[in-house]
Amino acid sequence: MVRGLFSCDPRCKRIQSSYFQAEKEQVPAAIPPCLGTSQLETGTSTNCKKMAYQKISADQRASGHSQYLDNDDLQATALDLEWDMEKELEEPGFDQFQLDSSENQNLEHPESVDLNLDSIQPATSPKGRFQRLQEESDYVSHYTRSVPKSNRCNFCRLLKIFCTTTILFILGILVGYYAHTNCPSDAISSGTVDPQLYQEILQTIQAEDIKKSFRNVVELYNSEDDMEISKNIKTHWTSLGLEDVQFVNYSVLLNVPGPSPSTVTLSGSGQCFHPNGQPCSERARTDSSQDLLYSYAAYSAKGTLEAEVIDVSYGTADDLKRIKKMKNITNHIALLKLGKLPLLYKISLLEKAGFGGVLLYIDPCDLPKTVNSNHDTFMVTLNPGGDPSTPGYPSVGGSFRQNRSNFTSLLVQPISASLAAKLISSPTAGTKNDICSPLELPYNEIRIVSMKIQTVTKFQTVTNVIGYVKGLASPDRYIIVGSHHRAVYSYNGQEWASSTAVITAFIRALMLRVKKGWRPDRTIVFCSWGGTTLGNVGSYEWGQDFKKILQKNVVAYVSLHSPIRGNSSLHPVASPSLQQLVVEKNKFNCTRRTRCPETNVSSVQIQGDADYFINHLGVPTVQFTYEDISALEGPSFLSEAAFPQHAINIEEMDPFFNLHETITKLSGEVILQIANEPVLPFNALDIALEVQNSLKGDQLSAHHLLAVAARLRESAELFQSDEMRPANDPKERAPVRVRMLNDILQDMEKSFVVRQVPPGFYRNILYHMDEKTSQFSILMEVWEHCSSLTSNDTLQGALSEVLNSINSAQVYFKAGLEVFQSVSVAKN
């Protein structure tokens, strides 16, 4: 330490020369209290006047009666003090002080320390080394410079205090300036939220920037492979300032096309067709070789099958009941329309019924009138999610690999509507009086075809790109924002480019604010998933890899899977607990637009990588998408088909990218509010209301189900009024209770994830099949089959699943209330 800061002023010593006559045997030694920092801060001379210096002989110091004498620092300080004192005595003004020969001994530290100044008594022995100057009769004559000395001391002391104060003041300003510059401005304001902050971030999102990013991604797709695309995304995100952007790779079993495209041959005429309806020829194969190769069903069985074609329409349970009564369907080929129900569910029904193959197509009457895809091929996946070789666990090094190349024993081949029309000897669907005539094979006609499927199964690397912005107040709580990048040839090419452009636009806007010192309260994780088209492979493997952490820490998932599917209607999908937030954000956004149509928020099954987070983690999810109204009115699940890039032109649907800008801002505002609100903006009561609505008009709803649902609503109302209302009031908010409350809110939907559901159905029963149905999906499926079942085991099993979910949620809310009550009682 600097000696000048922790010692007395020598000039102060000259004036405050209170010397005591001391005898070794009478007076205990003491350390001058003015050596402490407290005396320096007071700047008073009174304490120094009370100092007593005492001579200590060498033998006394050597005796070592005090532990402080062995301290080198204290001994050195004592020597310095002695040296200072003797130097002062040698200065002019002290010349007339004549010391005895006995007084030439060196000063040492006293044997003990006594900081009580009142206990120090003046020495009375005339034989002491020092005497008080005031006791000398000739005091004035001997020391005539006392007045000037005192004035100079006072001036120096004041100057020293002034300089010290000035330095400390300047240091305080500098520390405050750099702390304000380097630390986040909202670091201590987690309890208050400024809506203007969100708008400042979102205002930097511009349609023109999204358009440039979109075009760059599309050009990248044309020239580089999948790994290069991932590298480009990582480089771009890193340049924007996103933290710790990295690849997460998994070696997975993928089903890809073989060396030649699949074919369908009419047995009667011998005509051979490719999936798009063109005749089998070298020219046709050369003109659209890639499109033909990638018109396939991933993870279908492969081989050749020749059999009669039976039109099963949409393949519902009613359709199969009707057909079974009329024909033998064993090992036949089903002509199946896509839509109305999940494809995996319909394939499972056909497989159980005994079919051997499936020709899958989209009826033109189910598409919007502006869409003409009669000759377009498409692909589908039969993979429910993840790597088929490691079901339920991640594909990391050392994992056991199962030999599973297909998910069904059926040969499944997607074909165009034009080829379907040729198979039934009918022109493509026509329109009379604005009424579309669907394709249909006449009952009394027989069509025999031969289908040949060639696919290859091999291990490939799927890459996820992951980056994040670390939260300030709760860095262990994650909001995951997911887009996807290309994994298979050109299918959904512009769709994933649109998804990538939107997430990149929000990252750019967010990081501009982060670079100024702001941070959200919770961590925002940005993910670009790989392998989405083949069954959400990348997101499933990452979720399984970090399942334990994600189950505990993920707060919400925001999906940017396919932002633009049309341009006429905004179609938000959200978990019941997030629906109120989505409605509020959409209304606010509408006030800034001239056109503001009524928007209904629903909880329905959606395509994309949100699947794992909804069905395995029970995470609240939200997604904004623009659709065509006619598409929403038509059959659901048509989005399971992935079309070639040229089939969907994003720039034609949104030429100025205003819709992209709207999606980015809506999604961004939801992300910011979830990430930064002290209390998570989830609504517990909406979950209970959704459950009650799902049981209304249900033929299977027993009285005990309705009774449990009523108790759930009661508990949710109490929870929302007694706990959520006070927590949302800053005056009543307690940080500990807020953390407890948020832990309960983020896990509300986990109670509704059931163990067993039909293929293609969501395990999270809060999500319905589509907007046209409001009942629980598993109960609807059972009701369709209950009339043909001889046993009601399946029915009772489905009812038990729903009952247990509702009861578990009710107990969960009740336990949460009891925890808060226990805390309140303990505090009181």
ABEGO torsion letter per residue (X at the ends): XBAAAABBBAAAAAABBBBBBBBAAABBBBBBAAABAAAAAAGBAAAAAABBBBBBBAAAAAAGABAAAABAAAAAAAAAAAAAAAAAAABBGAAABBBBAAAABBBBBBABBBABAAABBBBABAABABBBAAABAAAAAABAAAAAAAAAAAAAAAAAAAAAAAAAAAAAAAAAAAAAAABBAAAAAAABBBAAAAAAAAAABBAAAAAAAAAAAAAAAAABBAAAAAAAAAAAAAAAGBBGBBBBBBBBBBBBBBABBBBBBBAAAGBBBBAAGBBBBAAAAAABAAAAAABBBBGBBBEBBBBBBBBAEAGBAAAAAAAAAABBABGBBBBBBBEGBBAAAAAAAAAAAGBABBBBBBBAAABBAABBAAABBBBBBABAEEBAABBGBBBBBGBBBBBBABABABBBBBBBAAAAAAAAGBBBBBBBGGBBBBBBBBAABBBBBBBBBBBBBBBBBBBBBBBBBBBAABAABBBBBBBBBBABEABGAAAAAAAAAAAAAAAAAAAAAAAAGBBBABBBBBBBBBGAAAGGAAAAAAAAAAAAAAAAABABBBBAABABABAABBBBBBBAAAAAAAAAAAAAAAAABABBBBBBBBBBBBBEAAAAAAAAAGBBBBBBBBBBAAAAABBBGAAABBBBAAABBAAAABAAGAAAAAAAAAAAAAAAAAAABABBBBBAAAAAAAAAAAABGBAABBAAAAAAAAAAAAAAAAAAAAAAAAAABAAABBAAAAAAAAAAAAAAAAAABBABBBBGBBABAABBABAABABBAAAAAAAAAAAABABAAAAAAAAAAAAAAAAAAAAAAAAAAAAAAAAAAAAX
